[in-house]
């Protein structure tokens, strides 16, 4: 009796693993969380951009706009159902704008402290 139950348990066990693997491969659940920090940084960037617009140089304005585009693309990728092509373009736009923001930040620091 014990042998038979072990054989049955061995036959049933792999089927459960295969079924669970198939479910994971078919549709991985995307966990969309609450991005309060991302929303807060987006709002703070908008406030800085609006309040400081008249005091900023053109380089500072470009820096904040690039940062805003990068943060917005991150938010869009997390919360909107984008097609594969749209997701690829939004991801690339985010990377380009983040790289631009980093380069502009380095330029502003150089301009302000070393020139």
C-alpha positions as CSV (number, residue, x, y, z in Angstrom):
1,X,0.0,0.0,0.0
2,X,2.8,2.4,0.9
3,X,4.6,1.6,-2.4
4,X,1.5,2.3,-4.4
5,X,0.9,5.7,-2.7
6,X,4.6,6.7,-3.3
7,X,4.2,5.8,-7.0
8,X,1.0,7.8,-7.2
9,X,2.6,10.7,-5.4
10,X,5.6,10.7,-7.8
11,X,3.3,10.7,-10.8
12,X,1.2,13.5,-9.5
13,X,4.0,15.7,-8.2
14,X,5.7,16.4,-11.6
15,X,2.4,17.3,-13.2
16,X,1.9,20.1,-10.7
17,X,5.3,21.5,-11.4
18,X,4.8,21.4,-15.1
19,X,1.4,23.1,-14.8
20,X,2.8,25.8,-12.6
21,X,5.7,26.4,-15.0
22,X,3.3,26.7,-17.9
23,X,1.2,29.2,-16.1
24,X,4.3,31.3,-15.4
25,X,5.5,31.2,-19.0
26,X,2.1,32.0,-20.5
27,X,1.2,35.2,-18.6
28,X,3.5,36.5,-15.9
29,X,1.4,38.7,-13.6
30,X,2.7,42.2,-13.7
31,X,2.6,43.7,-10.3
32,X,1.7,47.4,-10.6
33,X,2.4,49.0,-7.3
34,X,1.8,52.4,-5.9
35,X,4.6,54.7,-7.1
36,X,4.1,57.4,-4.6
37,X,7.8,58.3,-4.6
38,X,7.9,58.5,-8.4
39,X,4.8,60.7,-8.5
40,X,6.3,62.9,-5.7
41,X,9.5,63.4,-7.6
42,X,7.6,64.1,-10.8
43,X,5.5,66.7,-9.0
44,X,8.6,68.3,-7.3
45,X,10.3,68.5,-10.7
46,X,7.3,70.3,-12.2
47,X,7.2,72.7,-9.3
48,X,10.9,73.5,-9.5
49,X,10.5,74.0,-13.3
50,X,7.5,76.3,-12.9
51,X,8.8,78.3,-10.0
52,X,12.4,78.7,-11.1
53,X,11.7,79.2,-14.8
54,X,12.6,82.9,-14.8
55,X,15.8,82.3,-12.7
56,X,17.1,79.3,-14.6
57,X,19.5,79.5,-17.5
58,X,18.7,77.7,-20.7
59,X,20.9,74.8,-19.6
60,X,19.1,74.4,-16.3
61,X,15.7,74.5,-18.1
62,X,16.9,71.8,-20.5
63,X,18.2,69.7,-17.6
64,X,14.8,69.8,-15.8
65,X,12.9,69.1,-19.0
66,X,15.1,66.1,-19.7
67,X,14.6,64.9,-16.2
68,X,10.8,65.4,-16.5
69,X,10.7,63.4,-19.7
70,X,12.7,60.6,-18.2
71,X,10.5,60.3,-15.1
72,X,7.4,60.5,-17.2
73,X,8.5,57.7,-19.5
74,X,9.3,55.6,-16.4
75,X,5.8,56.2,-15.1
76,X,4.2,55.5,-18.5
77,X,6.0,52.2,-18.8
78,X,4.8,51.1,-15.4
79,X,1.2,52.1,-15.6
80,X,0.0,52.1,-19.2
81,X,-0.6,49.1,-21.4
82,X,1.8,49.8,-24.2
83,X,2.5,47.6,-27.2
84,X,5.9,46.1,-27.6
85,X,6.9,48.7,-30.2
86,X,5.6,51.6,-28.0
87,X,7.3,50.2,-25.0
88,X,10.6,50.0,-26.8
89,X,10.3,53.6,-28.0
90,X,9.3,54.9,-24.6
91,X,12.2,53.0,-23.0
92,X,14.7,54.4,-25.5
93,X,13.3,57.9,-24.9
94,X,13.7,57.5,-21.2
95,X,17.3,56.4,-21.6
96,X,18.2,59.2,-23.9
97,X,16.6,61.8,-21.8
98,X,18.3,60.5,-18.6
99,X,21.6,60.5,-20.3
100,X,21.0,64.1,-21.5
101,X,20.0,65.1,-18.0
102,X,23.2,63.6,-16.6
103,X,25.4,65.3,-19.2
104,X,23.6,68.7,-18.7
105,X,24.0,68.4,-14.9
106,X,27.7,67.8,-15.3
107,X,27.9,70.8,-17.7
108,X,26.0,73.0,-15.2
109,X,28.3,72.0,-12.4
110,X,31.4,72.6,-14.5
111,X,30.0,76.0,-15.6
112,X,29.1,77.1,-12.2
113,X,32.1,76.0,-10.1
114,X,35.0,75.7,-12.5
115,X,34.5,78.6,-15.0
